[in-house]
Every structure is written in C-alpha cells, then in structure tokens.
C-alpha cells in the first residue's frame, strides 16, 4: 500500500473521529498530501504524531457546519495547492432517539446540520474546484440506515438519506466535468463509542474503520475512474 497515492492532493473532513483518523492514517501512509479540518488542536496534534509522513498532514481549525468557515477551509487549500484530486466527507454524528413523536427539534436540527448540511456545504465547494479543473473524485458517508429507514432513528436516518440523495445528484451533475461521486454506506462501524453503547453484541459482525479506509484508498486510484453514482454497501455481517 506504500506510496499508492503519491503526489495525490486530498481534502477530507472529520479526521480526529474514530473513522476519520483511520482514513487520514491510511491515505497518509499511501503517500498522499491530506488537508483536513479539526476542532480540537490536541486531538489533531495526537493524530499527526501517528502519521507515517507527518509533514503531509495539514490541519485547518474550523466548524464545517458554518458556511463562512467552510469557504475559508476550501479557499486556503486552493490558494496553497491549486489542484484537488479527491474530497472525502467523513465527518458526521449519530443520535438514536425515540420515534418521531418523541424527537426534539434541536436534535432534529443537530442531525441535519452535522450530517446533511455539512455534506452540502463541503461538497459544494469541492465540486466548484473540480468543475474548474474538469476532474476529481468525491466520497460521502451515508449509512445502511438511509435505505432501511428503521423506526426510532428518524432524525439520523433522514439526514443520511439526504446525504445519499445529494451524492446521487452530484454524480449526475459531475458527468460532464469528469467528476466521479460515490457514497459509502456502512452498517455499524466498530468504534469505541459504539462498543460502549452496545456492550453485549458480537463486534465481529461490524465494519472496521481500517477496512473502510483501505477501500477508499483503492477507490481513489485511476483504475476506479469509471465508478460513479454508486452506493457502496459495507454491511459486514449485518
């Protein structure tokens, strides 16, 4: 896997999260320059210390649910690096909730902001850069829940279904600019938070962050340039 993406310029979000840190580490190990956001400087510094090529992990402190900060994030990248090969929108959040009748408006808005609005704001800016250069790949993170729409997860499921719909629209709009856009749909990701919230289940049925990260690296290679408009289902054994 070493230097598989040497000379690639990658932007990603959510690098200090459980999935994002695995993705950042895998892309860095593959030789790519990775430009990412963070909210907590210590967490970002800890992540950087684990990198194979620490000088190739560049951080930007910002809130990516805020339009002005998203624009600053992309403007700084474009000014420094000019070309964007891949954009990965990894950031997101989860709230279980009860049924729709028991869902507080603030929780609904939180799910929409952290999952759907952040995806819209960030992919919009990535798409603008890629339209100018007539190339690029965008990956979003939706969820198995987005297609199954189970009870008692309404706010989360709707936000992730929105991510999937937006991804498909971007894939259609990107065709004439040679931009490929795909969504990853994991089931339950094997993270410390998920293990804590579900202590009595078989974790071997879940999807590991490392397996998602390795797949994303492979999908960014030129030989995957025909892949677009795809919901890539990573369900593990669920």
C-alpha positions as CSV (number, residue, x, y, z in Angstrom):
1,X,0.0,0.0,0.0
2,X,3.0,2.3,0.4
3,X,3.1,5.3,-1.9
4,X,-0.1,4.1,-3.7
5,X,-1.3,7.7,-3.9
6,X,2.0,9.5,-4.1
7,X,1.5,13.1,-5.4
8,X,-2.2,13.0,-4.8
9,X,-3.8,16.0,-3.1
10,X,-6.6,15.0,-0.8
11,X,-9.1,17.0,1.3
12,X,-11.1,15.3,4.0
13,X,-13.2,16.1,7.0
14,X,-13.6,14.5,10.4
15,X,-10.0,13.4,10.7
16,X,-10.0,13.3,14.5
17,X,-13.0,11.0,14.7
18,X,-12.9,7.2,15.0
19,X,-13.4,6.6,11.3
20,X,-11.7,9.8,10.1
21,X,-8.5,9.1,11.9
22,X,-8.2,5.7,10.2
23,X,-8.9,7.3,6.9
24,X,-6.3,10.0,7.4
25,X,-3.7,7.5,8.5
26,X,-4.3,5.2,5.6
27,X,-4.1,8.0,3.0
28,X,-1.1,9.4,4.6
29,X,0.6,6.0,4.6
30,X,-0.2,5.8,0.9
31,X,1.9,9.0,0.2
32,X,-1.0,11.5,-0.3
33,X,-1.0,15.0,1.0
34,X,-4.0,15.2,3.3
35,X,-5.6,18.5,4.1
36,X,-8.2,18.3,6.9
37,X,-10.3,20.2,9.4
38,X,-10.2,19.9,13.2
39,X,-11.9,21.4,16.2
40,X,-9.5,20.3,18.9
41,X,-5.8,21.1,18.4
42,X,-4.6,18.5,20.9
43,X,-6.5,15.7,19.1
44,X,-5.1,16.9,15.7
45,X,-1.6,17.0,17.1
46,X,-2.0,13.5,18.5
47,X,-3.2,12.3,15.1
48,X,-0.3,14.0,13.3
49,X,2.2,12.2,15.7
50,X,0.9,8.8,14.4
51,X,1.4,9.6,10.7
52,X,4.0,7.9,8.5
53,X,4.6,11.3,6.8
54,X,3.6,13.9,9.4
55,X,4.6,16.8,7.1
56,X,1.9,15.6,4.7
57,X,-1.0,16.0,7.1
58,X,-2.1,19.6,7.1
59,X,-4.8,20.9,9.5
60,X,-7.3,23.7,9.4
61,X,-9.3,24.7,12.5
62,X,-12.9,25.3,11.7
63,X,-16.6,24.5,12.1
64,X,-17.8,22.8,8.9
65,X,-21.4,23.4,9.6
66,X,-20.7,27.1,9.2
67,X,-20.8,28.4,5.6
68,X,-18.1,31.1,6.1
69,X,-15.7,28.7,7.8
70,X,-16.3,26.0,5.1
71,X,-15.5,28.6,2.4
72,X,-12.3,29.6,4.3
73,X,-11.3,25.9,4.6
74,X,-11.5,25.4,0.8
75,X,-10.1,28.9,-0.1
76,X,-7.0,28.3,1.9
77,X,-6.5,24.9,0.3
78,X,-7.0,26.2,-3.2
79,X,-4.6,29.1,-2.7
80,X,-1.9,26.7,-1.5
81,X,-2.3,23.6,-3.6
82,X,-4.3,24.6,-6.7
83,X,-5.4,21.1,-7.6
84,X,-7.9,18.9,-5.7
85,X,-7.8,15.2,-6.6
86,X,-10.1,13.7,-4.0
87,X,-12.6,15.1,-1.4
88,X,-13.7,12.7,1.4
89,X,-16.6,13.9,3.6
90,X,-16.1,11.7,6.7
91,X,-17.5,13.9,9.5
92,X,-20.9,13.2,10.9
93,X,-22.8,12.3,14.1
94,X,-25.4,9.9,15.5
95,X,-28.4,10.3,17.7
96,X,-30.6,7.3,18.4
97,X,-33.8,9.0,19.7
98,X,-37.2,7.6,20.1
99,X,-39.9,7.6,17.5
100,X,-40.7,10.8,15.5
101,X,-43.3,11.9,18.0
102,X,-40.6,12.0,20.7
103,X,-37.9,13.8,18.6
104,X,-37.0,17.3,19.9
105,X,-36.5,19.9,17.3
106,X,-33.0,20.7,18.5
107,X,-32.0,17.0,18.0
108,X,-33.5,17.0,14.5
109,X,-31.6,20.2,13.6
110,X,-28.4,18.8,15.1
111,X,-28.6,15.7,12.9
112,X,-29.4,17.7,9.8
113,X,-26.5,20.1,10.4
114,X,-23.8,17.7,11.3
115,X,-24.7,15.1,8.6
116,X,-26.5,16.8,5.8
117,X,-25.7,20.5,5.9
118,X,-22.0,19.9,6.4
119,X,-22.1,17.5,3.4
120,X,-23.8,20.0,1.3
121,X,-21.5,22.9,2.2
122,X,-18.3,20.9,1.8
123,X,-19.2,19.0,-1.4
124,X,-20.5,22.2,-3.0
125,X,-17.0,23.8,-2.5
126,X,-15.2,20.7,-3.6
127,X,-17.4,20.5,-6.7
128,X,-16.7,24.1,-7.6
129,X,-12.9,23.4,-7.6
130,X,-13.3,20.2,-9.6
131,X,-15.6,21.8,-12.2
132,X,-12.8,24.3,-13.0
133,X,-10.2,21.5,-13.4
134,X,-12.6,19.0,-15.0
135,X,-11.6,16.1,-12.8
136,X,-11.9,14.8,-9.3
137,X,-13.5,12.2,-7.0
138,X,-15.9,12.9,-4.2
139,X,-16.9,10.3,-1.5
140,X,-19.5,10.9,1.1
141,X,-20.5,8.7,4.1
142,X,-24.2,7.8,4.3
143,X,-25.4,4.7,6.2
144,X,-27.3,1.4,5.8
145,X,-30.0,3.2,7.8
146,X,-30.5,5.6,4.9
147,X,-32.0,2.8,2.8
148,X,-33.7,0.7,5.5
149,X,-35.3,3.7,7.4
150,X,-35.8,1.7,10.7
151,X,-38.1,3.1,13.5
152,X,-36.7,5.1,16.4
153,X,-33.8,6.6,14.3
154,X,-35.8,9.1,12.3
155,X,-33.6,12.2,12.5
156,X,-30.4,10.3,11.8
157,X,-31.9,8.2,9.0
158,X,-33.4,11.1,7.3
159,X,-30.1,13.1,7.5
160,X,-28.2,10.1,6.0
161,X,-30.9,9.5,3.3
162,X,-30.4,13.2,2.4
163,X,-26.6,12.6,2.1
164,X,-27.3,9.7,-0.3
165,X,-29.7,11.7,-2.4
166,X,-27.3,14.7,-2.6
167,X,-24.5,12.3,-3.6
168,X,-26.6,10.9,-6.5
169,X,-27.4,14.4,-7.6
170,X,-23.7,15.4,-7.6
171,X,-22.8,12.3,-9.5
172,X,-25.3,13.3,-12.2
173,X,-24.1,16.9,-12.3
174,X,-20.5,15.8,-12.4
175,X,-20.7,13.6,-15.5
176,X,-19.8,16.4,-18.0
177,X,-16.9,17.5,-15.8
178,X,-15.3,14.1,-15.3
179,X,-16.1,14.2,-11.6
180,X,-17.0,10.8,-10.0
181,X,-19.1,10.9,-6.9
182,X,-20.0,7.9,-4.7
183,X,-21.4,7.2,-1.3
184,X,-20.2,4.7,1.3
185,X,-23.0,3.0,3.3
186,X,-21.6,1.3,6.4
187,X,-23.8,-0.7,8.8
188,X,-22.4,-0.4,12.3
189,X,-18.8,0.8,12.4
190,X,-16.6,-0.8,15.1
191,X,-15.7,2.3,17.2
192,X,-15.1,2.7,21.0
193,X,-18.4,4.7,21.2
194,X,-20.4,2.0,19.5
195,X,-18.9,-0.7,21.7
196,X,-19.7,1.3,24.8
197,X,-23.3,1.9,23.8
198,X,-23.8,-1.8,22.7
199,X,-21.7,-3.9,25.1
200,X,-23.4,-7.2,24.7
201,X,-23.3,-7.7,20.9
202,X,-20.8,-9.5,18.6
203,X,-18.4,-6.9,17.4
204,X,-17.1,-9.2,14.7
205,X,-20.3,-8.5,12.7
206,X,-19.5,-4.8,12.5
207,X,-17.3,-3.0,9.9
208,X,-13.9,-1.8,11.0
209,X,-12.7,1.7,10.3
210,X,-9.5,0.3,8.8
211,X,-11.4,-1.7,6.2
212,X,-13.3,1.3,5.1
213,X,-10.1,3.4,4.9
214,X,-8.3,0.8,2.8
215,X,-11.2,0.5,0.4
216,X,-11.3,4.3,0.0
217,X,-7.6,4.4,-0.9
218,X,-8.2,1.7,-3.6
219,X,-11.2,3.6,-5.0
220,X,-9.2,6.7,-5.4
221,X,-6.8,5.1,-7.8
222,X,-7.2,5.9,-11.6
223,X,-8.4,2.4,-12.4
224,X,-11.6,3.2,-10.5
225,X,-12.4,6.2,-12.7
226,X,-15.5,4.5,-14.1
227,X,-17.1,4.2,-10.7
228,X,-19.7,6.9,-10.0
229,X,-23.3,7.2,-8.8
230,X,-22.7,4.2,-6.6
231,X,-24.0,3.4,-3.1
232,X,-21.2,1.2,-1.8
233,X,-22.7,-1.1,0.8
234,X,-20.3,-2.1,3.6
235,X,-22.7,-4.1,5.8
236,X,-20.2,-6.6,7.3
237,X,-22.2,-9.5,8.6
238,X,-25.3,-7.4,9.5
